[in-house]
Amino acid sequence: MTPPTSASAPVNGPVSADESALLAAFEARIAAGECIEPKDWMPERYRKQLTRMMSQHAHSEVVGMLPEGNWITRAPSLRRKLSLIAKVQDEAGHGLYIYCGTETLGVDRQELVEQLLDGRAKYSSIFNYPTLSWADMGVIGWLVDGAAIVNQTVLAKASYGPYARAMVRICKEENFHKRQGYEICTVLANGTPAQKAMVQESVNRFWWPALMMFGPSDTNSPNSAELLKWRVKRKTNDELRQRFVNLTVPQAIALGITLPDPDLRFDEATGDWKFGAIDWSEFHEVLAGNGPCNQERLAARRKAHDDGAWVRAAANAHAEKQRARKDSAVA
Protein backbone atom coordinates (compact mmCIF):
# COMPACT_ATOMS: atom_id res chain seq x y z
CA MET A 1 0.00 0.00 0.00
CA THR A 2 1.24 3.51 -0.79
CA PRO A 3 1.71 5.58 2.37
CA PRO A 4 -0.52 8.64 2.86
CA THR A 5 0.75 11.79 1.19
CA SER A 6 1.06 13.73 4.46
CA ALA A 7 4.55 14.30 5.81
CA SER A 8 5.77 13.04 9.15
CA ALA A 9 8.41 14.34 11.51
CA PRO A 10 11.64 12.32 11.70
CA VAL A 11 12.21 10.06 14.65
CA ASN A 12 15.74 11.38 15.26
CA GLY A 13 17.91 14.17 14.00
CA PRO A 14 17.46 17.95 13.89
CA VAL A 15 13.99 19.40 13.51
CA SER A 16 13.48 22.26 11.08
CA ALA A 17 11.50 25.38 11.87
CA ASP A 18 8.72 24.15 9.59
CA GLU A 19 8.59 20.81 11.39
CA SER A 20 8.55 22.55 14.75
CA ALA A 21 5.57 24.60 13.61
CA LEU A 22 3.81 21.49 12.34
CA LEU A 23 4.45 19.70 15.63
CA ALA A 24 3.13 22.64 17.63
CA ALA A 25 -0.01 22.76 15.48
CA PHE A 26 -0.46 18.99 15.83
CA GLU A 27 -0.18 19.10 19.62
CA ALA A 28 -2.59 22.04 19.76
CA ARG A 29 -5.14 20.01 17.84
CA ILE A 30 -4.68 17.09 20.23
CA ALA A 31 -5.09 19.40 23.23
CA ALA A 32 -8.27 20.82 21.69
CA GLY A 33 -9.73 17.29 21.40
CA GLU A 34 -9.70 17.17 17.61
CA CYS A 35 -9.43 13.92 15.64
CA ILE A 36 -6.35 13.27 13.54
CA GLU A 37 -7.19 11.85 10.12
CA PRO A 38 -4.99 9.79 7.75
CA LYS A 39 -3.97 12.66 5.45
CA ASP A 40 -3.22 15.05 8.30
CA TRP A 41 0.37 15.73 9.26
CA MET A 42 1.51 13.70 12.26
CA PRO A 43 4.83 13.01 14.00
CA GLU A 44 6.46 9.82 12.85
CA ARG A 45 6.53 8.60 16.45
CA TYR A 46 2.73 9.03 16.68
CA ARG A 47 2.34 6.99 13.49
CA LYS A 48 4.61 4.25 14.77
CA GLN A 49 2.94 4.05 18.17
CA LEU A 50 -0.47 3.78 16.52
CA THR A 51 0.75 1.12 14.10
CA ARG A 52 2.19 -0.94 16.95
CA MET A 53 -0.90 -0.61 19.14
CA MET A 54 -3.48 -1.14 16.38
CA SER A 55 -1.67 -4.09 14.83
CA GLN A 56 -1.38 -5.80 18.22
CA HIS A 57 -5.10 -5.19 18.72
CA ALA A 58 -5.94 -6.65 15.30
CA HIS A 59 -3.71 -9.69 15.92
CA SER A 60 -5.45 -10.24 19.26
CA GLU A 61 -8.88 -10.27 17.62
CA VAL A 62 -7.78 -12.84 15.04
CA VAL A 63 -5.88 -15.10 17.44
CA GLY A 64 -8.76 -14.71 19.91
CA MET A 65 -11.01 -16.65 17.54
CA LEU A 66 -9.05 -19.84 18.21
CA PRO A 67 -9.85 -20.65 21.88
CA GLU A 68 -13.59 -20.30 21.23
CA GLY A 69 -13.65 -21.78 17.75
CA ASN A 70 -12.39 -24.93 19.44
CA TRP A 71 -15.79 -25.29 21.18
CA ILE A 72 -18.20 -24.63 18.29
CA THR A 73 -18.70 -28.32 17.48
CA ARG A 74 -19.06 -29.17 21.18
CA ALA A 75 -21.55 -26.49 22.21
CA PRO A 76 -24.34 -28.08 24.29
CA SER A 77 -27.26 -26.89 22.14
CA LEU A 78 -28.06 -25.48 18.71
CA ARG A 79 -28.74 -22.06 20.27
CA ARG A 80 -25.34 -22.04 21.95
CA LYS A 81 -23.68 -23.20 18.75
CA LEU A 82 -25.26 -20.40 16.71
CA SER A 83 -24.37 -17.70 19.21
CA LEU A 84 -20.78 -18.93 19.48
CA ILE A 85 -20.41 -19.00 15.69
CA ALA A 86 -21.74 -15.44 15.56
CA LYS A 87 -19.24 -14.35 18.19
CA VAL A 88 -16.26 -15.90 16.40
CA GLN A 89 -17.38 -14.24 13.17
CA ASP A 90 -17.56 -10.91 15.00
CA GLU A 91 -13.98 -11.31 16.19
CA ALA A 92 -12.82 -11.88 12.61
CA GLY A 93 -14.62 -8.70 11.61
CA HIS A 94 -12.99 -6.76 14.43
CA GLY A 95 -9.57 -7.83 13.20
CA LEU A 96 -10.52 -6.74 9.68
CA TYR A 97 -11.69 -3.28 10.80
CA ILE A 98 -8.48 -2.63 12.69
CA TYR A 99 -6.18 -3.99 9.98
CA CYS A 100 -7.94 -1.59 7.61
CA GLY A 101 -7.28 1.19 10.10
CA THR A 102 -3.55 0.43 10.17
CA GLU A 103 -3.47 0.63 6.37
CA THR A 104 -4.54 4.27 6.62
CA LEU A 105 -1.19 4.81 8.38
CA GLY A 106 0.67 3.60 5.30
CA VAL A 107 1.34 0.04 6.47
CA ASP A 108 0.87 -3.00 4.25
CA ARG A 109 -1.44 -5.52 5.91
CA GLN A 110 0.60 -8.42 4.59
CA GLU A 111 3.62 -7.05 6.43
CA LEU A 112 1.65 -7.00 9.69
CA VAL A 113 0.42 -10.56 9.16
CA GLU A 114 3.97 -11.73 8.50
CA GLN A 115 5.10 -10.11 11.75
CA LEU A 116 2.43 -12.10 13.59
CA LEU A 117 3.23 -15.39 11.88
CA ASP A 118 6.98 -15.21 12.43
CA GLY A 119 6.59 -14.23 16.09
CA ARG A 120 7.82 -10.63 15.88
CA ALA A 121 4.43 -9.12 16.73
CA LYS A 122 2.65 -9.43 20.06
CA TYR A 123 -1.00 -10.07 20.81
CA SER A 124 -2.99 -10.22 24.03
CA SER A 125 -1.49 -12.71 26.49
CA ILE A 126 -4.96 -14.00 27.49
CA PHE A 127 -5.33 -15.98 24.25
CA ASN A 128 -2.38 -18.21 25.10
CA TYR A 129 -4.38 -20.03 27.77
CA PRO A 130 -6.33 -23.22 26.96
CA THR A 131 -10.12 -23.54 27.02
CA LEU A 132 -10.71 -26.75 28.96
CA SER A 133 -14.47 -26.76 29.57
CA TRP A 134 -17.72 -25.32 28.25
CA ALA A 135 -17.72 -22.98 31.27
CA ASP A 136 -14.67 -21.30 29.74
CA MET A 137 -16.92 -19.99 26.95
CA GLY A 138 -19.00 -18.22 29.56
CA VAL A 139 -16.06 -16.98 31.62
CA ILE A 140 -14.19 -15.68 28.55
CA GLY A 141 -17.29 -13.75 27.52
CA TRP A 142 -17.82 -12.39 31.01
CA LEU A 143 -14.22 -11.63 32.07
CA VAL A 144 -12.16 -11.36 28.87
CA ASP A 145 -14.71 -9.49 26.79
CA GLY A 146 -15.66 -7.52 29.89
CA ALA A 147 -12.05 -6.38 30.22
CA ALA A 148 -11.96 -5.58 26.49
CA ILE A 149 -15.04 -3.37 26.82
CA VAL A 150 -13.47 -1.36 29.64
CA ASN A 151 -10.39 -0.78 27.52
CA GLN A 152 -12.09 -0.24 24.17
CA THR A 153 -14.79 2.13 25.38
CA VAL A 154 -11.96 4.56 26.14
CA LEU A 155 -10.34 3.84 22.76
CA ALA A 156 -13.58 4.95 21.09
CA LYS A 157 -12.41 8.45 22.07
CA ALA A 158 -8.86 7.96 20.74
CA SER A 159 -7.31 10.89 18.93
CA TYR A 160 -6.87 8.95 15.68
CA GLY A 161 -10.16 9.02 13.80
CA PRO A 162 -10.14 5.65 11.98
CA TYR A 163 -9.26 3.80 15.20
CA ALA A 164 -11.86 5.60 17.28
CA ARG A 165 -14.62 4.99 14.72
CA ALA A 166 -13.79 1.29 14.47
CA MET A 167 -14.10 1.03 18.24
CA VAL A 168 -17.69 2.31 18.23
CA ARG A 169 -18.99 -0.73 16.35
CA ILE A 170 -16.59 -3.13 18.06
CA CYS A 171 -17.73 -2.02 21.52
CA LYS A 172 -21.38 -2.65 20.62
CA GLU A 173 -20.55 -6.19 19.54
CA GLU A 174 -18.31 -6.80 22.56
CA ASN A 175 -21.21 -5.86 24.81
CA PHE A 176 -23.22 -8.64 23.16
CA HIS A 177 -20.33 -11.03 23.75
CA LYS A 178 -20.13 -10.14 27.42
CA ARG A 179 -23.88 -10.58 27.92
CA GLN A 180 -23.73 -13.92 26.13
CA GLY A 181 -20.88 -15.07 28.37
CA TYR A 182 -22.48 -13.87 31.58
CA GLU A 183 -25.71 -15.65 30.65
CA ILE A 184 -23.80 -18.91 30.21
CA CYS A 185 -22.20 -18.38 33.64
CA THR A 186 -25.60 -17.61 35.17
CA VAL A 187 -27.17 -20.79 33.82
CA LEU A 188 -24.27 -22.95 34.99
CA ALA A 189 -23.94 -21.23 38.39
CA ASN A 190 -27.64 -21.91 39.03
CA GLY A 191 -27.46 -25.46 37.72
CA THR A 192 -26.17 -28.61 39.34
CA PRO A 193 -23.33 -28.51 41.90
CA ALA A 194 -21.05 -29.93 39.21
CA GLN A 195 -21.99 -27.14 36.79
CA LYS A 196 -21.38 -24.44 39.40
CA ALA A 197 -18.05 -26.04 40.28
CA MET A 198 -17.13 -25.95 36.57
CA VAL A 199 -17.71 -22.17 36.49
CA GLN A 200 -15.70 -21.68 39.67
CA GLU A 201 -12.79 -23.70 38.30
CA SER A 202 -12.82 -21.66 35.10
CA VAL A 203 -12.88 -18.35 37.01
CA ASN A 204 -9.95 -19.57 39.10
CA ARG A 205 -7.91 -20.01 35.90
CA PHE A 206 -8.95 -16.86 34.04
CA TRP A 207 -9.22 -14.19 36.76
CA TRP A 208 -5.56 -13.22 37.00
CA PRO A 209 -4.84 -13.45 33.25
CA ALA A 210 -7.88 -11.17 32.71
CA LEU A 211 -6.33 -8.57 35.03
CA MET A 212 -3.08 -8.82 33.08
CA MET A 213 -4.93 -7.90 29.86
CA PHE A 214 -4.63 -4.21 30.71
CA GLY A 215 -0.87 -4.39 30.44
CA PRO A 216 1.93 -3.71 32.91
CA SER A 217 1.47 -1.45 35.91
CA ASP A 218 1.85 2.24 35.17
CA THR A 219 5.34 2.32 36.66
CA ASN A 220 6.53 -0.33 34.17
CA SER A 221 4.60 0.59 31.02
CA PRO A 222 7.06 1.95 28.42
CA ASN A 223 4.48 3.35 26.00
CA SER A 224 1.70 4.71 28.21
CA ALA A 225 3.15 8.20 28.72
CA GLU A 226 3.29 8.96 24.99
CA LEU A 227 -0.09 7.39 24.29
CA LEU A 228 -1.66 9.45 27.06
CA LYS A 229 0.09 12.61 25.91
CA TRP A 230 -1.32 12.18 22.41
CA ARG A 231 -4.72 11.04 23.73
CA VAL A 232 -4.62 7.73 21.95
CA LYS A 233 -5.33 6.43 25.45
CA ARG A 234 -7.39 8.40 27.94
CA LYS A 235 -6.80 6.27 31.05
CA THR A 236 -3.75 4.51 32.44
CA ASN A 237 -3.44 0.73 32.61
CA ASP A 238 -3.96 0.72 36.37
CA GLU A 239 -7.00 3.02 36.17
CA LEU A 240 -8.65 0.73 33.61
CA ARG A 241 -7.77 -2.37 35.62
CA GLN A 242 -9.33 -0.87 38.75
CA ARG A 243 -12.51 0.02 36.86
CA PHE A 244 -12.77 -3.55 35.58
CA VAL A 245 -12.40 -4.97 39.10
CA ASN A 246 -15.00 -2.55 40.48
CA LEU A 247 -17.49 -3.60 37.80
CA THR A 248 -16.79 -7.33 38.02
CA VAL A 249 -16.78 -8.05 41.75
CA PRO A 250 -20.52 -7.31 42.19
CA GLN A 251 -21.26 -9.54 39.19
CA ALA A 252 -19.29 -12.39 40.78
CA ILE A 253 -21.21 -11.89 44.03
CA ALA A 254 -24.50 -12.07 42.11
CA LEU A 255 -23.38 -15.37 40.57
CA GLY A 256 -22.31 -16.78 43.92
CA ILE A 257 -18.78 -17.24 42.54
CA THR A 258 -15.64 -16.57 44.58
CA LEU A 259 -12.85 -14.64 42.89
CA PRO A 260 -9.48 -16.33 43.58
CA ASP A 261 -7.92 -13.46 45.51
CA PRO A 262 -7.70 -13.72 49.31
CA ASP A 263 -6.65 -10.04 49.48
CA LEU A 264 -9.76 -8.77 47.71
CA ARG A 265 -11.59 -6.25 49.91
CA PHE A 266 -13.81 -3.19 49.59
CA ASP A 267 -12.24 0.15 50.52
CA GLU A 268 -14.92 2.41 51.97
CA ALA A 269 -12.73 5.49 51.64
CA THR A 270 -12.15 5.18 47.88
CA GLY A 271 -15.15 3.09 46.86
CA ASP A 272 -12.76 0.68 45.12
CA TRP A 273 -12.33 -3.06 45.43
CA LYS A 274 -8.69 -3.52 46.39
CA PHE A 275 -7.06 -6.61 44.93
CA GLY A 276 -3.87 -8.56 45.54
CA ALA A 277 -0.52 -8.41 43.78
CA ILE A 278 -0.41 -9.62 40.18
CA ASP A 279 2.27 -12.17 39.25
CA TRP A 280 3.91 -10.19 36.48
CA SER A 281 6.52 -12.89 35.94
CA GLU A 282 3.76 -15.07 34.45
CA PHE A 283 2.67 -12.20 32.18
CA HIS A 284 6.20 -11.70 30.83
CA GLU A 285 6.71 -15.43 30.35
CA VAL A 286 3.56 -15.67 28.25
CA LEU A 287 4.52 -12.59 26.21
CA ALA A 288 7.96 -14.12 25.63
CA GLY A 289 6.27 -17.11 23.98
CA ASN A 290 6.32 -19.50 26.91
CA GLY A 291 2.61 -19.64 27.71
CA PRO A 292 0.56 -22.85 27.68
CA CYS A 293 -0.66 -22.38 24.09
CA ASN A 294 1.71 -19.89 22.41
CA GLN A 295 3.12 -22.37 19.92
CA GLU A 296 -0.27 -23.96 19.27
CA ARG A 297 -1.90 -20.59 18.52
CA LEU A 298 0.78 -19.49 16.06
CA ALA A 299 0.84 -22.90 14.40
CA ALA A 300 -2.92 -22.67 13.84
CA ARG A 301 -2.59 -19.17 12.34
CA ARG A 302 0.25 -20.25 10.06
CA LYS A 303 -1.74 -23.24 8.83
CA ALA A 304 -4.80 -21.07 8.15
CA HIS A 305 -2.63 -18.57 6.29
CA ASP A 306 -1.04 -21.26 4.13
CA ASP A 307 -4.38 -22.98 3.47
CA GLY A 308 -5.87 -19.65 2.39
CA ALA A 309 -3.14 -18.79 -0.10
CA TRP A 310 -5.28 -19.86 -3.06
CA VAL A 311 -8.12 -17.59 -1.92
CA ARG A 312 -5.81 -14.57 -1.76
CA ALA A 313 -4.36 -15.44 -5.17
CA ALA A 314 -7.85 -15.74 -6.67
CA ALA A 315 -8.95 -12.44 -5.12
CA ASN A 316 -5.85 -10.66 -6.43
CA ALA A 317 -6.36 -12.14 -9.91
CA HIS A 318 -9.99 -11.02 -9.92
CA ALA A 319 -9.04 -7.52 -8.77
CA GLU A 320 -6.39 -7.30 -11.50
CA LYS A 321 -8.91 -8.42 -14.10
CA GLN A 322 -11.35 -5.77 -12.92
CA ARG A 323 -8.66 -3.08 -13.09
CA ALA A 324 -7.66 -4.14 -16.59
CA ARG A 325 -11.30 -4.09 -17.70
CA LYS A 326 -11.77 -0.62 -16.25
CA ASP A 327 -8.58 0.68 -17.88
CA SER A 328 -9.59 -0.67 -21.27
CA ALA A 329 -13.03 0.92 -20.97
CA VAL A 330 -11.46 4.30 -20.17
CA ALA A 331 -9.03 3.98 -23.09
N, C-alpha and C positions, 0 to 999 in steps of 0.2 A: 504494500500500500504506500502511496506517496504521502509524505508527511504534510500536515497543514502548512499553508503558505506563511503563517505568522512567524515572526522571529522569536528566538528565545535567548535569554542571557546565558553567557558561558558559565560553566561550573566553576572554573578556576581562571586565574589570570586577571589582568587589569580590566576595569569596567570604564567604558567611555562615558562622556557626559550625556550622550543620547540614551545609553542604556540605564544610567542612573535615573534619568527623568522617567523612562519607561517603568523602571522598578518602583519608583515613588508613586506613579499613577496607578500601577497594579495594586500596590499595598493600600492605597487610598480606596480603591474600589472594594477590596476585601473588607476593609474597616467599615465601609458604608453598607455592607451586607449584599453587595451585588453578586450576580452569578458570572463566572468566567466561562466563556464559550470557546469551542475548538479553534476558531480563527482569531481569537483575541491573543494579544501578546501575553506571554507568561514566562517567568524565569525557568530556566532549564531544570533547576532542582525541583520546582513545583511539578513540572511534567514528569520527571523521573519518580518522584514520590507517589504521584497518582498512578502511574503505570505499575509500579510495584504493588501498591495496595489493591488496585482494581483487579490486576491479574491474579493475585493470591485469592481474592474474593471469588473470581470466576472459577478458578481451579477448585476451590472448596465446594462450590455448588455442584460441579461435575463429579468430583470424587465422592461427594456426599450422597450421590444416587446409589452407590454400591452397597453400603450396609443395609439399606432398606429394600433395594431391588432383590436382595438375597431372600426376602421373605414373601415376595409376591405370590409365588406358587404354593406357599404354605399358610397363607392367611386363612383364618378359621371360618370365614363365610364369604359368599359372593359380594356382599356389601363391603366388607373389609378389603377384599381383593381390589374392587373397583376404586375405593378411596385411596388405597396405597399406590395403585397404578397412576392415578391422577396426581398424587403428590410427587412421585418420581418424575413424571413428565414436567411438572412445574419446576423442579430443580434444574432439569435440563434447560428449560426456558430461561431461568435466572442466569445460568452460565452464559447463554447466548446473548442476553441483554448486556451483560457486563463486558463480555469480549468485544461486542460492538462498540461499547463505550471506550474501551482502550484503543480501538482503531482510530477514534477521533483524535487521539494524541499522537498519531503517526506511527503506531506500532503494528507490525504484521501479526495477525492472529496465529499464523502457522509458527512463527518464532516463539510466541508465548506457549503454544502447545508443546513444542519441542523442549522448552525449558522445564515443563512439567514432567514430560516423559523421561527425560534423562536425569531427573532428580535435582536440577539446579533451582527450580522454583519451589516455594513452600505453599502449603495449604493448611486449613485448620486442623490442629492436632486431634480434635475430637473424632475425626473420621478414620483414625488408625486404631480404633478399638472395635472388637468383634461384637456382633449382635447374636446373642446366644439363645434368646427366647422371644416368644411373641410379645411379652411385656416390654421388651426393648423398643418395639415400634411405638408403643405408647409413651415410654419415658423419653425417647429421642424427640418425639413431637412436643412433649410438655417441656422438657428441660433444654434440649439443644435448640429447637426452633424458638423456644421462649427466650433464650439468651440471644439468638440472632435478631429477634424483634427489638429487644432493648438496644442493641448496637445499631441496627439498620434504621430504626426510626430517627435516630440522630443523623445518620448519613443522608436521609432524605432532605436535610437542610445543608448538605455539603456545598462548598463554594463552587465546585465544578458542575456546571449545569447538566451534562449528559449523565453523570453518575447520580446526582440528586434525583433526576426524573426517573431513572431506572428503579431507584429505591422505592418510589411511591407505589408502583405496581407490585414490586417484590414484597413489600411489607404487608400489603393486603392479602397476598397469597400465603405468606408465612403465618399470618393470624389464623387462617383456615387450618394450616398444618398444626399449629399449637392446639387449637380447639379439638381437632381430630385426635391428637395424641392424648390430651387430657381426658377426653371421653373414654378412650381405651383404658386408661389408668383407672377411671371411675368405675367402669364396669368390672374390671378385674379386682379392684380393691373392695368392692361390695359383693364379690362372688364367693367362691369356696375359700377355706383357709389356704389351700394350696395356691389358688390364683392370687390371693393377696400377698402371700409369701413370695410369689414370682415377681410381683411389682416391687416389693421391698428389696429383693436381691438385685434387681435391675437398677434401682435408685442408688443402692450402695456402690455399684460399679460406675455409674455415670455422673454422680453429683460433683465430685472433685474435677474430673475432666471438663465438665460444663463450666465450672468457675474459671478454669484455665483458658477458655475460649476467648476471653476478653484481652488476653495478652499479658505480658509481664507487668509487675507492679510499676507504678509511675516512676519510682526511683531507678528502675532498670529498663525502661522502655526507650530505645535509642531514637525512635522516630516521632514520638508523641509531641514533643515540643514544636517541631516544624509544622506538623499536621494541625495542631491547635492554633498556631500563629496564623496559618493560612486558611483556617476555618474549614478545612476538609473534615476534621473532627471537631465536635463542639463540647465533648466531655472527655475526661481522662479515662484510662482503663479502669482505675480503681473506683471512680464515680459510677461508671456503668455497671461494674461488678456488684457494687453495693445496691444499686437500684434493682438489679436482677434478684439478689437475695431477698430484699424487702418484699418484692412481689411474689416470690416463690414460696417462702416459708408459710404464709397463710394458706396457700393452695395445698401444701403438703399436710398441714393440720386438718384441712377439710377432708382430705383423702384418708386420714388416719395412718399416714406413712411417716416414719421417722427418718429424718435426714441424718446421714452418717457423720455427724460432727458433734462430739461431746462438749465442745466449747461454744456451741451456738446458744446465744442468749439475746433477749430484747433489752436494749438500752433506753430507758425512759427519758433520759436527758436529750438524746439525739433523735429518738424515734426510729433508730436503725436496728436491724438484727445483726449483732456482731458475730463473726464466724472465726473459726480457727485458722491456723497457718496453712498455707497451700504448699505442697511439696513441689517446688519449682524444678527440682532435679528430674522428676518424672517428665515434666513439660519439655525440658530441654533434650532429654533422651528421645522422646517421641519426635520432636522437631528434627533431631539429628538423623532420623531414619531407623531408630531402634525400638519403635513401638510394636505392639502385638501384631498389627496388620499392615505396616508400612510397605513391605515388599509385595504382599498380596494385592494391595490397592493399586500400586503402580503397574504390576504385571497385568492386572485386569484392564487398566487404561491403555497400556501398550497393545494388548491383544485387540481391543475394540478399535484402536486407531489403525492397526494393520488390516483388520478385517474390513474396515470401511474405506480402504484406499480406492477400491473400484467405484464407490459412490462419489467420492470427491473427483476422481478422474472423469466420470460421466457428467457431473455437474459442470466442471470446467469446460469440457468439450461442448456441452450444450450452450454455455454462456458465450463461448468463442463463436459458435455457429450463429447465435443471435446477433452478436456484434458485427460479424461479417455480412449478414443479411441486411442489417441496418445501414452499414457503410455503403453497400452496393445500391440500396434504395436512394440514399442521399446523392450518390454519384450520378 
